[in-house]
Amino acid sequence: MSEAERRTLSEIESRLADEEPGLASALVAGKPRHPVLSYALVATFAGLGVLLLFLGAFGPALASLGFGALLLLMRGYTWR
């Protein structure tokens, strides 16, 4: 990155920190501090997937479980 680009980026960051401190801190942190909604969605889709498996609807059950797993991966959760 050139020196002019660094100065421009620094100016944008300082303006953002002055005008919207909450947004600036959330962007620096990278993840929300309270991920309750995303984990609630994962639990809902996992529960729905298990229920659909018991009811015999295998296609929708796998889709629901897959979507729950996708939400976990999008949250940054790793399987390790």
C-alpha positions as a printed Julia matrix, in Angstrom:
80×3 Matrix{Float64}:
   0.0     0.0    0.0
   1.36    3.4   -0.9
   1.89    6.17   1.63
  -1.01    8.19   0.21
  -3.33    5.21   0.53
  -2.22    4.67   4.13
  -2.92    8.31   4.99
  -6.36    8.12   3.35
  -7.18    4.92   5.21
  -6.03    6.41   8.48
  -8.18    9.48   7.89
 -11.24    7.35   7.11
 -10.66    5.25  10.25
 -10.32    8.3   12.48
 -13.47    9.91  11.04
 -15.4     6.69  11.55
 -14.17    6.42  15.13
 -15.27   10.02  15.77
 -18.68    9.79  14.09
 -19.7     6.19  14.87
 -17.65    4.79  17.78
 -19.92    1.77  18.23
 -19.61    0.74  14.6
 -15.86    1.34  14.61
 -15.35   -0.88  17.66
 -17.57   -3.6   16.15
 -15.54   -3.54  12.94
 -12.27   -3.75  14.86
 -13.55   -6.62  17.0
 -14.75   -8.51  13.93
 -17.53  -10.37  15.71
 -20.46   -9.23  17.82
 -19.96   -9.62  21.56
 -23.34  -11.3   22.07
 -23.96  -13.83  19.29
 -27.25  -14.98  20.83
 -29.3   -14.59  17.66
 -26.99  -16.63  15.47
 -26.74  -19.45  18.03
 -30.51  -19.39  18.5
 -30.93  -19.8   14.73
 -28.46  -22.71  14.71
 -30.32  -24.41  17.56
 -33.66  -23.86  15.83
 -32.49  -25.37  12.53
 -30.78  -28.26  14.31
 -33.91  -29.03  16.32
 -36.06  -28.77  13.22
 -33.7   -31.1   11.38
 -33.87  -33.73  14.14
 -37.66  -33.47  14.28
 -37.93  -33.88  10.52
 -35.64  -36.92  10.68
 -37.96  -38.55  13.2
 -40.94  -37.75  10.98
 -39.24  -39.37   8.0
 -38.72  -36.27   5.87
 -35.05  -36.91   5.12
 -34.53  -34.28   2.41
 -35.84  -31.31   4.38
 -34.13  -32.65   7.52
 -30.74  -32.73   5.83
 -31.35  -29.29   4.36
 -32.21  -27.91   7.79
 -29.18  -29.52   9.44
 -26.97  -28.31   6.61
 -28.23  -24.78   6.97
 -27.55  -24.87  10.7
 -24.0   -26.08  10.0
 -23.56  -23.32   7.42
 -24.63  -20.72   9.97
 -22.03  -22.06  12.4
 -19.33  -21.87   9.76
 -20.35  -18.34   8.82
 -20.04  -17.36  12.5
 -16.41  -18.43  12.39
 -16.86  -21.6   14.43
 -14.32  -24.28  13.55
 -14.85  -27.99  14.05
 -11.44  -28.5   15.67
